[in-house]
Amino acid sequence: MDSAIDGTVALLSLAIPAGSPVFAAGAAALKGVGTKLQEHQERNVNLMLKEATAEAGMSLDDFVEVVTSAPERLLPFVAACDAARRTVLDDKVRALGRALGDLTRDDSLIDDSGVWISIFSQVEAAHVRIVLAMCEEDPEYRGEGRARLWKRGELKDRFNLSGTITTLLNTLVSLGLVSEVRAEDLSSEERARWGVRGPAKDRIPLYGKGSLTNEFLAKLGTGREKTEKDVSGSPTRTG
C-alpha cells in the first residue's frame, strides 16, 4: 500500500510542482488514506478470524496451523482473506469466517467450503439486495407463498441501477443465486400474469430464486430483516 501511494505521489509530482502547498497537502492526504485503508482491512480480517475460530472451536494458533497445513486449505484461506479485506459488508466477512471454520473441521467439507468462499468473494451489497428481492411474495397472491418473478427493467428501476443490472444478474445466475426463468417453464396463466408474449426470441427474460438462494441467505446468517437493513445503506459495524 505504501508503495502504491508513493507511486501516486510520484505521478502527482509530474503535474504539480513538488514544493507547492497543493502537492504537499495532496501527498499528506494520500498517506492518511493508506492508514485508514490498512485499519479497515485489519479490522475485517480480525472479524473474519474471530468468526472462523468460533465456528471451528479452535484457538487462533491452532486454526492457522490447520489452514496452512495443505494447499487445499491454504488457497481458500488466502482467497477469503483477500475478499474480507475488499468489502464493506460485515455479513459477508462473517460468512467467509464460518466457511473457513467448516474448512478446518472435516476433510469432506473442503471442496464445499471452497465453493462457498468463492461465492461470497464475488458478491457485495448490490447482489444481496437483488437476491432478497427474489424472495419477495407475489403481490397478487398474498399469503399463498408464491415468490414473485422480475423483469430486468423492474429490477433496474427498483434499485436505481443503470446497465450494470445486466452484469449483476449474470453474476448471480452463474452462482446459482438467481435463476433465469424460461417462458416454456411457465403455465399459460403465469405467462399472462408476467406479460410473457410474442415469439421466443423476442421475449423478455424473467428472473426468480436460484437453486442456492435459500442456502446462501442462511449462510449469510443474519435473518432477512437484519440483512435487508445491513445492505440498504451504510454497513453495520459491530465488534
PyMOL commands that set and color helices and strands:
alter all, ss='L'
color gray80, all
select helices_A, chain A and resi 2-15+21-56+60-67+71-85+90-105+107-121+125-134+152-158+164-174+183-185+188-193+200-202+213-220+224-231
alter helices_A, ss='H'
color red, helices_A
select strands_A, chain A and resi 150-151+178-181+206-209
alter strands_A, ss='S'
color yellow, strands_A
deselect
rebuild
show_as cartoon
